[in-house]
Amino acid sequence: VAKDLGLQLPALMQRGIRIVSEGSAQYFSLHGKTGHLVTAERIDREQLCERVQQCVLRCELISEGEM
């Protein structure tokens, strides 16, 4: 995420950037030392999308500071 935004890791943290998923479960987060997008918890495809061929998890990247 840091690389995609063209930011160094300290700037990423100073802007208060975070990942927010739909619903109550937060499946993704930012790794604090690398700025990589990582899974925050186990993702069970059968539970989330049992009757759907294509399973999509939507999330948003939110910045508290200006970009």
CYANA upper distance limits for C-alpha pairs under 8 A (distance plus 0.5 A):
  1 VAL  CA      5 LEU  CA      6.66
  1 VAL  CA     30 LEU  CA      8.41
  1 VAL  CA     35 GLY  CA      6.35
  1 VAL  CA     36 HIS  CA      6.14
  1 VAL  CA     37 LEU  CA      6.83
  2 ALA  CA      6 GLY  CA      6.59
  2 ALA  CA      7 LEU  CA      5.57
  2 ALA  CA      8 GLN  CA      6.67
  2 ALA  CA      9 LEU  CA      6.62
  2 ALA  CA     12 LEU  CA      6.84
  2 ALA  CA     35 GLY  CA      5.88
  2 ALA  CA     36 HIS  CA      7.68
  3 LYS  CA      7 LEU  CA      6.59
  3 LYS  CA      8 GLN  CA      7.92
  7 LEU  CA     11 ALA  CA      6.59
  7 LEU  CA     12 LEU  CA      6.74
  8 GLN  CA     12 LEU  CA      6.93
  9 LEU  CA     13 MET  CA      6.96
  9 LEU  CA     33 LYS  CA      8.11
  9 LEU  CA     34 THR  CA      7.49
  9 LEU  CA     35 GLY  CA      6.60
 10 PRO  CA     14 GLN  CA      6.68
 11 ALA  CA     15 ARG  CA      6.74
 12 LEU  CA     16 GLY  CA      7.35
 12 LEU  CA     17 ILE  CA      6.67
 12 LEU  CA     35 GLY  CA      8.11
 13 MET  CA     17 ILE  CA      6.79
 15 ARG  CA     63 SER  CA      6.44
 15 ARG  CA     64 GLU  CA      6.18
 15 ARG  CA     65 GLY  CA      5.27
 15 ARG  CA     66 GLU  CA      7.98
 16 GLY  CA     62 ILE  CA      8.44
 16 GLY  CA     63 SER  CA      6.19
 16 GLY  CA     64 GLU  CA      5.73
 16 GLY  CA     65 GLY  CA      7.31
 17 ILE  CA     61 LEU  CA      7.27
 17 ILE  CA     62 ILE  CA      5.94
 17 ILE  CA     63 SER  CA      4.82
 17 ILE  CA     64 GLU  CA      6.92
 18 ARG  CA     29 SER  CA      7.56
 18 ARG  CA     30 LEU  CA      7.39
 18 ARG  CA     61 LEU  CA      6.25
 18 ARG  CA     62 ILE  CA      5.86
 18 ARG  CA     63 SER  CA      7.15
 19 ILE  CA     28 PHE  CA      7.01
 19 ILE  CA     29 SER  CA      6.11
 19 ILE  CA     30 LEU  CA      7.51
 19 ILE  CA     59 CYS  CA      7.09
 19 ILE  CA     60 GLU  CA      6.14
 19 ILE  CA     61 LEU  CA      5.17
 19 ILE  CA     62 ILE  CA      6.77
 20 VAL  CA     26 GLN  CA      7.05
 20 VAL  CA     28 PHE  CA      8.06
 20 VAL  CA     59 CYS  CA      5.91
 20 VAL  CA     60 GLU  CA      5.69
 20 VAL  CA     61 LEU  CA      6.95
 20 VAL  CA     62 ILE  CA      7.80
 21 SER  CA     25 ALA  CA      7.44
 21 SER  CA     26 GLN  CA      5.82
 21 SER  CA     27 TYR  CA      7.16
 21 SER  CA     28 PHE  CA      7.75
 21 SER  CA     57 LEU  CA      8.21
 21 SER  CA     58 ARG  CA      6.64
 21 SER  CA     59 CYS  CA      4.66
 21 SER  CA     60 GLU  CA      6.89
 22 GLU  CA     26 GLN  CA      8.23
 22 GLU  CA     57 LEU  CA      8.41
 22 GLU  CA     58 ARG  CA      6.89
 22 GLU  CA     59 CYS  CA      6.76
 26 GLN  CA     40 ALA  CA      7.27
 26 GLN  CA     41 GLU  CA      8.05
 27 TYR  CA     39 THR  CA      6.10
 27 TYR  CA     40 ALA  CA      5.53
 27 TYR  CA     41 GLU  CA      6.02
 27 TYR  CA     42 ARG  CA      7.94
 27 TYR  CA     43 ILE  CA      7.45
 28 PHE  CA     37 LEU  CA      7.22
 28 PHE  CA     38 VAL  CA      6.10
 28 PHE  CA     39 THR  CA      4.92
 28 PHE  CA     40 ALA  CA      5.24
 28 PHE  CA     41 GLU  CA      7.88
 28 PHE  CA     59 CYS  CA      8.38
 29 SER  CA     37 LEU  CA      6.37
 29 SER  CA     38 VAL  CA      6.02
 29 SER  CA     39 THR  CA      6.74
 29 SER  CA     40 ALA  CA      6.05
 30 LEU  CA     35 GLY  CA      6.11
 30 LEU  CA     36 HIS  CA      6.10
 30 LEU  CA     37 LEU  CA      5.34
 30 LEU  CA     38 VAL  CA      6.55
 31 HIS  CA     35 GLY  CA      5.61
 31 HIS  CA     36 HIS  CA      5.79
 31 HIS  CA     37 LEU  CA      6.90
 31 HIS  CA     38 VAL  CA      6.93
 44 ASP  CA     48 LEU  CA      6.85
 45 ARG  CA     49 CYS  CA      6.15
 45 ARG  CA     50 GLU  CA      7.47
 45 ARG  CA     55 CYS  CA      7.82
 46 GLU  CA     50 GLU  CA      5.07
 48 LEU  CA     55 CYS  CA      8.35
 49 CYS  CA     53 GLN  CA      8.26
 49 CYS  CA     54 GLN  CA      8.45
 49 CYS  CA     55 CYS  CA      6.26
 63 SER  CA     67 MET  CA      8.08
